[in-house]
Amino acid sequence: TKEIMTVGDWVSITTAVTSPTDTSLRPMPADHQFIIHFYYKSDVVSSWKYITSRFRQPGLDSGLFSVKYMLPAGSVHVVRVIYGYGPFIVGPCVRSWEYYDVDDLMFAVVDSSLTFPLVVEGELLAVYDSEFTAPRCIDVGPSCDSSLLIVGVGGTVGEGTESNAPNTIDGCEDYSIGKRGHDESIQSMKVASVDGAFLSVGEKARIEAYVFKAKDTSSRSNPNEKEYAHFWYAPDAKSKDWSHLRSTSFDPGSGGLMRLNLNFTLQPGDSTQAVRLTYGYAESRYMGPCDRMDKYFDVDDLVFEVNHGAIPVPSFQYIATLDSPLPNHSKSIAATYDSEYTVPRCFEHASLCHGGFVLIRGVGDEEENSPNTIDSCADRTGSSSQKFESIFFMSVQSVTKEIMTV
C-alpha cells in the first residue's frame, strides 16, 4: 500500500445497522423494503452525490455493509448513510419513509491540487496549539512545517475557511471575502535550518511559504494593483514583538501556487519563537504586522523551538514530496462531534476515520446530538413503540493507500 491517496483512488464506507426483527405491526406493501442509501459530498456546500444502495431481508437483527467510491477533488468530505423501511426512493433525505435513521461522517482529505510538498519523517510537523492559538512544533528539529493547518483563509465562506482561523499568536485576523482556490491565501509555512542541523540561535534559517495567487482581479475596485507579502519574526513568541524581515510584491492574475523563500538569522530571545507572513492585495502594501485594509488579506503564524547551543547535523534527512515514496504511517482516528457542522468529524488526516460506537448510536431522541447531519435531515421513528431501524457505526477507510488524499 501507499501512504498518500490521490485522485482516482478508492475508499470504503462501512456501516453497521440494526433492524426490527418483528414487523408484524407495520403495513407491508409489496414495494416496501429495508434499504440502505450511500451518499457523499466533496465539500460542505456542494450537493449530495448518490453512490449506491443495499437491501436487507426482513427479520434480520444487525448487519454490516460496505461500499467503495472514488475520491473526487476537495479537502473536506462528508459521507451519508440512510437506513430505513419503505419503497425504493433515491434522495439524500427520504422524508416520505416513516421509519429511517440518517447519519453523516465528515473527514479530512489532502487535496494535492491546492497543497504542497509533504514532509513526513525526519522533519517536524506542527500541531495546533491552543495556548498560542497557532500551529506549533513543540520539539527542536531541523525544520518545522505547518503542514495543512493553515490552508485557506479566515473570513471566507464554504470550503475556503481556514481551520482554527486566524492562526495567529496575537489575535491578528484575516480579512477576506475571497474563496479558496480563486483569491489570495497562504497555504503553508516552513522554517528550516540552512545547513540541515537543528534550528539554533545564531545560525541561518530559511522561511519557505506557499501562497495561492488570485486568478482574476478585474472585478475589484482596484483591478490593477499588486499582491504584497510581508515576512515578520518574533525571537520570543510569548512577547509577540514582531520585527520586519522583508517584503515583496508581484502581479496577480495567474492563479495557482507560488513559493516564497527568505533566509534570516535566528536571534537570541526565547527557545519558543515565531514567524509570520501577511499576504494580500492592494492596500496590503501598507506595512505592519497586522495591517488589513483590503478585502483580500491573509495572515498566519508558525511557532517553533530553537536551541541556544551547537547541535550536530541530524542523521536523518528524509524529505518526501507528493511524487516520492513515503514511509509507512498508517493512522486511524476516532471522530469527535463538531458543533459547527453538527456531525461527527475527523479533523486530522488519516487512513481511517470512524464514528465510534457512541456518537451515532441510536435513532431519533435516543441518539446523542441527533440527528448528526450537516443539513438537519432528521430521523423518523414512526408511531409504534417497537424497535426501529438504526445506524450504530460508520467509518471511511482508504483501501488503496494509507493517508486519505485527493
N, C-alpha and C positions, 0 to 999 in steps of 0.2 A: 504493500500500500504506500501511497504518497501522503505527505503531510498537508499540503495545501490543495484545496479543491477549487477548480477553475470552471469557467463556463463550459457547459456540456456534461459535467459530472452529475452523478445521481445521489440523492439522499432517500432514506427510508423513513416514512411516517409510521409509527407503531402506536396502536391504541388498544386498551383493554376495556371491555364493556360488560355490564351485567344486564340481564333481561328478566322480565317476569316469567316464571315457569307456568303460571296459570292465567290464561287469557279468556277464560270462560265467561267472565263478566263483561267482556267487551264485544261490541259488534264485530263480526269477522267477515266483511265483504270479500269477495273473491280477489279484488285488486289490492288488498291491504297486505303489506309485508313488513318484516323487520329490515330496515335499510340503514346503511352507514354511508354518508357522503363525505368526500375529502376535498378540501379547497385549499388554495394558497394565495398569497399576495406578496409581491417582492418589495413593497414599501407600504407604509401605513395609510397612505392617501389614495392608492390606486384601487380599482375594483377587484373583487374576488375572482379567481380563475378556478374553474371546475377541473378536478383531476380524474376521479372515477368514483364508482360506488361498489359496495359489497352488500351481500344479502345473507340473512341468518334464518335458520329454520325455527319455527315457534317451539317453545317447550325447553329450550336450552337456557342454562343459567348464565355462565360467564364465557367469554371468548376473547381471543387475541387476534387482531387484524393488522396487516401491514401492506402499504403500497409505496411505490417508488415514483419520484418525479425528478426532472432535470432542473437544477437551479438556474433561473434567469438572472440578469443583472439586478443589483440592488444590495444595499448594505444592511437593511433591517427587514427581515422576512417574517411572515406570520402564516401559520397553518391552522386550519379549522377542521374539526370533526363534528359531524351532526349524526346522532344516532336516534332513530325514532321508529314509530309504527304508523303506517299509512300507505296511501297509494304512491307509486313511483313518480315523484315530483322533484325536479332538479332546481336548486336555488340555494344561495348561501344562508338563508333564514326561512325555513319552510314553516311558515306560521299557520298553514292550513292543517298541519298534523295536530292531533290532540295530545299525543304523548311523544316527547322528544327531549333530548339533552344536547346542548351545543357548547363547545369549549374551544378556545384559541390558545396557541402557544407561540410566543414571539422569541426570535433568536437572532444573533448577530452573524453576518456573513461578510467575509473580506471581499470587497469589490476592487479587483485589480485595475479596473479602468479609471478609478479615481484615487488610487493609493500609490504606493511607492515601494522600493526595495524593503524587504522584511529582514530584520536582524533577530536571530533566534538563539544563538548559543555563543558563549564567549563574549557577549555584549549584554548590557543591562537594558531591560525593557521597563519603562516607567509604569507605575500604577497610580490611580487617582488617590491623592492624599487629602483627607477631609480637613486636616489641620491647616495645610497651606492652600487648600481649595484649588489645586493644580496637579498635573502629572508630576510624579517624583520617583527618582531612583534612590532607594534608601541605603544602598551599599555603594562602595567605591569600586570603580571599574575603569576600563579603557575608554568607555563611552556610555552615554545614557540616551535612550531613544524614546520618544513619546509614543511610538507605535501608532495605534489607531485612535488614541484617546482624544485628539483634538481635531479630527476630521470634521469638516463642515464649519458652520459659523452660527453663533447665537443670534437671536432676533429674527430668524427666518421662519418659514413655515414648512410643513411636510418633512421629507427625509433630510433636508439640509440642516436641521437643527443639530447643534453640537452637543454631545453628551457632557453633562456637568458644566455647561457654559456658565461663566465665561472662561474658566480655567486660568485664572489669574490670582496671584497671591495677595493683591491689594483691592480686589473687587472692581478693577477697571473692566468695563463691559464692552462687548461688541455692540455695534450699531449698524444693522444691515437689514435691508428689505429684499436682499437678493436671494437666489436659490442656489443650492449646492450643484456643482457641475455646470453652472452658467455664469455666475458672478464671482467676485473676488472672495477667496477663503484660504486660510492656512490649513494645509493637510498634515504636516508633520514637522517636528524639530528634533535635532540630534546634536549633542555635544560630544566631541571625541578628541582624544589627545592626538597631536600631530605625529608623534613618534611611536604610537602604539602602546605606550606604557600606561599605567593607571593615571587618572587625572590628578595632577599635583600642582600646588601653588608654585608660581614662578616658571611653569612650563607652558609651552604653546598648546592651545586648543583650537578646535575648529567648530563653528556652528554650521550645520547643514540643514537647510529648510526646504520643504517643497510647498509651493503655493499654487493655487489654481487661478489662472488669469481669466478675466472677463471675456466672453465670446463676442458680445455686441454692446456697445455703449451709445449707439446712435439715438436712442430714445431718451437719454438722460439730459438733464438741464444743462450740463456742461459736456457735450459729447466729444470734445477734442482735448480733454485733459489727459494726464498721465496717471499711472498707478505708482504708489510710493511704498517702499518698505524701509522700516527703521529697526535697527538692532540695538538692544539695551542689555546691560549686565549689572547684576547686584551681587557683589562679593559676600554679602551677608543677606541671605534670603529673609531672615527674621526682621531685619531693619527696613526692608522694602525701599531701599535707597538706590535709585536707578542711575547708572552712568551711560551716556550715549556712546555707542561704538562706531556705527556707520549708517549712512542712509543711501538709498539708490532709487532710481526711477526708471520707468520703461513704458512703452506704448502698450495699451490694451488692445483687445480685439481679436487676438489669435486663439484664445481659449487654451485649454489643456494645462498640463503641469509644467512648472518651471522650477529649477533647482537654484537656490541661493546659497553661497558659501561665504564665510567670513572667518579669518584667523584672528585670534586675540591671545593675550597672556593672562593666565589665571592669577588673580591678585590675592594678597592676604586679606583676611576678614573673618569668615567663619567656615567651618567644614561643610556647612549646607549653603549652597549658592544657587543662583537662578539666572536664566537668560530670558529675554522677552523679544518677541517680534510683533510689530504693529504693521499692518498691511491694509491698504485701502486705495481709494480713488479720489482724485480732485483735491478737495480741501485737506485730505490726509497728508498733504505736503507740509502742513504746519507741524513742526517737530516738537514732540513732547512725549513722555512715557505713557500718557493716556489722552492724546488728542483725538477726538472722534467727531469731527464736524460734518462729515459727509454721510450719505445713506448707505455707503458700502465700505464698512470698516470691520476688520477682524483683529483681535489681539489675543495672544496666547503666551503662557509662560511654561518653562520647564525647570524643575528643581532637581539638583543633583548634588552628589557628595564629592569632596576633594580631599586629598592627603596633603599634609604640611611637610612631608619629608620625601626623600628619594625612594621610589618604588620601582623594582625591576620590571622589565617588559614581561607581560604575562606569557605563559607557554602556549595558550590557545589563541588562535586568530581566526575563528570561524565566522565568516560573514556570508549570509545566504541572501539571494535575491529570488524573485519570482521564477526565474529561469534556471536556478541551480538546485541540486538536491538538498534536502533538509534532513536533519536528524530526526529520530523517532520521538514525537512529542504528543502522543495521543492524550486527549483531555476530555473528561466527562464533567458536565456542570448541571447542577440542580437549579431549576428556575426559582425565582422569587417573585412575589406579587408586585407589579408595577402599578402604583396608584394613578399615574398619569394616563396610561393606556388601558387600565383596568383589566389586565391579563397577567398570567404568569410569564416571566421573561428571563431569558439568559442574556445578561448584559455583556459578558465576555465571549470571546471567540473560542470555539470548542469543536471537537469531532462528534460529540453527542450532547444534546440539550434535552433534559427531561423535566416533566412537571411534578415528579414525585408521586406519592400515593395520598397526599393530603390536600394539595391546593385545589384540585378539581373534583375530588371525590364527592359523590352525591349528585343530587339534581334539585333544582329549584331552591327553596329556602334551606334545604339541608346542606347545600354546597357553600363552602367558605368563599366570600367575596363574589357570590353569584351575581351575574351569570358568567363572569370570566370571559367576556368577549369585548373586542375593541369598539364595536358599534352598537352595544346594548341589545343585541339579539338575545332574547330571553328564553329560558327553558319553559316547557309546558308539561304539566303532570296530570292533566285530565281532572276528573271529578271523583274518581274512586279512591279507596284507601289501600289498594293493592300495591305491590312492588312495581316500581316504574323502571323504564329504560334509563340506564345511567352510564356515563363515561367515567372511569376512575383512574385512568393513566394515559398519558400521551408522551411521545418522545420523537425527536428528529435526529437521525444519525447519518453521518457520511458513510456510504457503502463503497466508495472508490478511493477516498483519501482520508486523512486524519484530522485536518482542521478545515472547517467549512469556509469556503471562499467562492467568490464568483469570478 
